[in-house]
Amino acid sequence: MRIIRGHSGCASCDSDFSVKQQPRLQQQQQLQQQRQPQRADNNRNVSTAAGFSAQASQSTTAELSLTTADGDKVTLSFSASSSGAVFASASEGSFDYSSLRQRSASANIQVEGDLSKEELQDIQKLAKILTKATGDALNGNTDQAQARTAKAGKLDSIATFAYSLNQRTEYSYSLSAAASQTAAPKTPAPRPAEA
């Protein structure tokens, strides 16, 4: 099983600064100049928005090919896929959330020859053995998986078989944020009182 993980990176920067002693009068002039832009910023409205999305998908394919003692050939194939996604966004006191899930599966059987009742029963037993052995292997119980697979050799009507399983899982996510400024409406100056 192959796992692919995606992540978003972030960049950071460092800044150095130095302080020098200056005459008091010059310091007061600089403070006045620094305060002027701040007054202008007070006349602006700042709005922020953030969004997050995460997606995951999994696909599984399996195939069993066998030949019976009488020379009949059987191929069993199975495929399944599932996916899900989550979306969320927030801005100025509002929050939106949505999710999506999808699933699909298909199976196919090809037979060359005439299968007897005993062969059909052994094929069903073999499929159950391999299904349980696959679960053991995916859970890390390799010894138990090999022990189950060894039981397939006791099925007299099956001469040879080959089994394969492929599983793929993918994850991805993204995070975004934005801020904007708009000028606030100016308040009109009060008119002088008429005499």
JOMO-V472136 format. One record per backbone hydrogen bond with DSSP energy under -0.5 kcal/mol. CO is the residue of the C=O (numbers start at 1). NH is the residue of the N-H. If there is no record, write none. Layout:
CO|NH, CO|NH
This chain:
2|4, 2|169, 3|5, 4|171, 23|27, 24|28, 25|29, 26|30, 27|31, 28|32, 29|33, 30|34, 31|35, 32|36, 33|37, 34|38, 35|39, 36|40, 37|41, 38|42, 40|43, 41|44, 43|184, 45|47, 45|182, 47|180, 48|92, 49|178, 50|90, 51|176, 52|88, 53|174, 54|86, 55|172, 56|84, 57|170, 58|82, 59|168, 60|80, 61|166, 62|78, 63|164, 64|76, 65|162, 66|74, 67|159, 67|160, 68|71, 72|68, 73|112, 74|66, 75|110, 76|64, 77|108, 78|62, 79|106, 80|60, 81|104, 82|58, 83|102, 84|56, 85|100, 86|54, 87|98, 88|52, 89|96, 90|50, 91|94, 94|91, 96|89, 98|87, 100|85, 102|83, 104|81, 106|79, 108|77, 110|75, 111|113, 112|73, 113|115, 116|120, 117|121, 118|122, 119|123, 120|124, 121|125, 122|126, 123|127, 124|128, 125|129, 126|130, 127|131, 128|132, 129|133, 130|134, 131|135, 132|136, 133|137, 134|138, 135|139, 136|141, 137|140, 140|142, 141|145, 142|146, 143|147, 144|148, 145|149, 146|150, 147|151, 148|151, 149|152, 150|153, 151|154, 152|155, 154|156, 155|158, 157|69, 157|159, 160|67, 162|65, 164|63, 166|61, 167|2, 168|59, 169|4, 170|57, 172|55, 174|53, 176|51, 178|49, 180|47, 182|45, 186|188
